[in-house]
């Protein structure tokens, strides 16, 4: 009814696209290519599908004691998933139709076609348990626009609970030592090679001494911020010195007191074993724990987003010239 009402008010509209809000990984190139199937290939109705490799069986009433029948495979020659072409399922991401087809109630359709989307872009949010999967899929395959100005230029990383696992070793002579994963150091260097400044952060109420922190920063080859208290105000002062906005900053924290900064930066991440992981909706929760590759993993994610923002093919805005 809503679409018919819109067509009544907008007489110049010849093609209608109904996009489902529960398909969060839809990209502009999906819409553009499906639209071309109507404007260039003469289709009247185009809908999105995804290929699934699921063996389907007939549903039977248990009271009948009847054997179920396979609907799409030969049980005696059960194929491997990678050897079977699978089947196409409507995924409900979008529906294209001409005005004429809609005005006829979709009863007299001419040429019908489907647009196949890759499985990684086909995500449905219908029930509560779909949310965790959808959130991770959006981070990896979602559309973030072509806003190159939003690329991270500064990475702030807590030392205790992120770069280290919180353990402090004391030698016989009374000197404190901490262990740093070489993969995390390599991750920091990866960011620096992409002109992303890295600053390690700590404060006086944490157990690591300033001298030890300076050694850690020297080993990692990056800067060090050490102050009385780490909060949003201190980070904002640092940003003013660097002439940066919040959306240019990525921050990795681990404790409940880090929530203020985590909620304000453009990109945030937490190790999987951090206290704060269950307290906020982090944009990226590492699979690796603190001190064991979490920083490297988050660094790779930052660089992946930067690379994605530069891809012209998959990250195009829709404009009238493409219609």
N, C-alpha and C positions, 0 to 999 in steps of 0.2 A: 504494500500500500504506500509506503514511504517513497519508493522508487517511482511508482506511477504518478504520485503527486508531484515529485520533482520534475518528471518529464512534462507534466501539464504546465508547469511554470516556466520551464526552460525549453522553448520550442526548437532552438537551434541545436540542441544536443542530439546527436545521431548514434552515439555509442555510450553504453553505460558499463562501468566496472564496479562490481560489488566486492569490496575487500573485507575479509573477516579480521576483526581486531584480535582474535585468539590465535593468529599466525604471526608471531613476532619476528620471524627471520625472513620475511619477504623483502626483496631488494628491488630497486628501480628497474634493473635489467629484466627481471621476471615480468614486470608489468609492460615494459616496452616491447619485449619479444612477443608476448601474448597479444598485445594490441595490433602488432603487425600482421598477425594471423587473420585479423578481421579486415584491416585496411589494405593489405597487399595480397592476401590469399583468398579473400572473398568469403570467409567464414561468417556465419550468423551467430554462432554461440561457441564460446571457448571456456573451458574450465580447467582447473589445475588438478594434477594427479601426482602420485608418488609410487615408485616401484617397491613392492614388498616381496619378501621371500618367506612366506608363511604357508605351511601345509594345513589346508582346511579340511574339516571333517563334518559330516552330516550330524546334526543334533538329533538324538533319539530319546524317547521316553524310557527311563530305566525300568518301568513296570512292564514294558513290552518284551524285555529280554532280547532285543534285536541288536545285531551287530551294526555299529556305525560304518558308513561308507565314505571312503576318501573322495573329496570333491575335485581335487586338482592334481593328484599324483598317482602313479602306479606303485602301490605298496611293495610289490615284488621287485621293483627297480627304483627304489627311493634315491633321488638325485642328491648330490652335494649342493649346498647353497651356492657356491661359486660357479657351479656348472649349470645352474638353472636360471633361466632368464627372469623368473618371477612373474608377478601379476601387477596390474595397475589398479590403484585404489584412489578414489576421489579424496583429496585431503582438505577440501573446504577453504583453501587459502584465498581464492578469488574466482569470480565468475564474470566473464565478458558477454555482452549481448548487444545486438543492434536494437534500435528503437522499435523497428517493425516487429521483431520477434517478441519483445516485451509487451507491446500493445496487443499482440495476438495471444497473450497469456502463455507463451512458450509452447503452444500446442502445434503450431505449424512451422517447425524449424527447418531451415534449408540445410546448409552445410554445417556440420558440427565437428569440432576438433578438441583434442585435449592438449594441455601444455604440461609436459613432464618436468617436475622439479626434483632436484637431487635430494636424497634423504636428509642430508645435514640441514637443509633449509625448510624441511617439512616438520614443523613442531605444532602440536595441538595443545591448547590449555582448556580442558573441559572439566577436570576434577582437581581437587587439592593436591594430589600426589604428582600432578603434571608440573607444578611450579618449580621444584628443585631442578628437574631436568631442563626445563625451558630456560631458567636463569643461566645455567652453564652453557647451554647451546647458543643463547643470544650473545654471551660474552665472546664466544669463539666465531660464530657465523652471522651475528646480527649486523644490521646496517647502522653505521655511525655518521653518515654524511661525509661531505668533502671538506669539512672545516679543518684545513691544515693548520690554522692558527691555534687549534686546541691541542696540538701535539705537546707532549711532556718535554720540558726543558730543564727541570730540576727534580732530582730524586732525593728525598729525605728518608733516611733509614735509621731506625733505632738500633743501637748496638746490642744491648741486653734483650734477649727474647726474640731477636730477628737474625742479626748477623751471628750471634752466639746463642747457645742453648741455655744460658743462665748459670752454667757451672763455672766455678772459679777454683783453680788449683793453686795450692800454696806449697812452695818448695821448702826444703829444710832450712834454708837461709832466711825464710820469711817473705820471699818475693811472690807476688800473685801472678798467675798466668791464666790465659784463656785460649781455647782452641777455635780456630777459624777454618772453615771448609774452603779448600782451594777452588771448588766450583763456584762458590759465592764471590770470591775475589775475581774470578774470570767473568762472572756476570756483571760486576761493577765496571770492569774494563770494557766490556761490550757496550755498555751505555756511554761510557766516555768517548769511545771511538765514533759514536753517533752524535757527538756534541751535546750530550746530556750531562749536566753537572751532577755530581753525587756528593752528598754531605752526610756523614754519620752524626747521629744525635744522641746526647745523653745529658744527665743533670746530676746535681750534687747528691740527691737522695737515692741514687742508685749505687750499688756496691762497688762498681768499677772505679778505680782512681783515675784522675785526669792523666797522670803519666802513662798508665796502662792504655787508656783510650787513645792517647797520641801515638803510641806504638802500633795500635790496631789500625788507626787511620793511615799511618805511614806504610804499613804492610799492604793495606788495601789500595793505597795510592790515591786517596781522595781527601776531601776536607773534613773538618770536625767542628761541630757546634757543641759547646759545653756551657751550661748556664745554671742559674738557681732553680728554675722550674721550666719544664717543657709544656707549653700550652699554645692555644691558637694565637694569642697575642704576640708571643715571641716569634712564632712562625711568620706572622703577618709583618713584623718588623724586618725579618730576614728577607721576605719577599719584596718589601719596599726598597731595600738595599740592592736587590737584584733586578728591580723594576719588572716584576712578574705579577701576574694575577693568579688566583687560586686554581683556575683551570689549567694552568701551565705546570702545576706541581703534582708529583706523585709522592705518596707517603706510605711507608710500611711500619705498622705498629703492632703491639702485642698485648698491652695491658689495658685495663678499663679506663685509666686516665688518658689514654690516647684517643678515645672516642671523639672528642671535640675536633681534633685535627683530622681524623679519618673521615668525619662527616662533611668537612669543608673543602678538602682538596679535590682536584679534578679526577684523580684516579687513586684508589687506595687498595692495599693488599695486606693480608695477614697470614702468618704461618698456620698450618692446620692444627697445631697444638697450642695456639695462643689462647689466653684467657678471654680476649675480646672477640674471638671468632664466633661465638654463639650469642654475642650481645648486639651486634650490628649486622646490617645487610652489606657485607663487604663486596666491592665490585669484583674482587678476585681473592678467593681463598686457596692458598697453595696446597698441593698434595704433599709437599715435603715439609718436615718439621723445621723449627728454628735451629740454626747452626748446622744444618745438614742439607743444604741446597735450596732452601726456600727463597733466598735473595736471588739466586741465579734463575729460578723458575719465574719469579715476578719480573725480573729484568727481561727475560725472553718474552713475557706477555706484553710488556711495555713496547718492546721493539716490534712485536707482531702487530700491535695496534697502529704504530707509526707507519709500518709498511702498508697496512690495509688502507690508511688514509691517503696514501700516494697512488693507489691503484685506480687508474682512470676507468677501466672497463667495468669493474664491479661496483664502483662508487660514484656513479653519475647521478646528478639530479635530473628529474624529469622536467623538461621545458617544452614550450609550445613547438619548437622547431623539430622535435622528435615525434610529434603526433601526426 
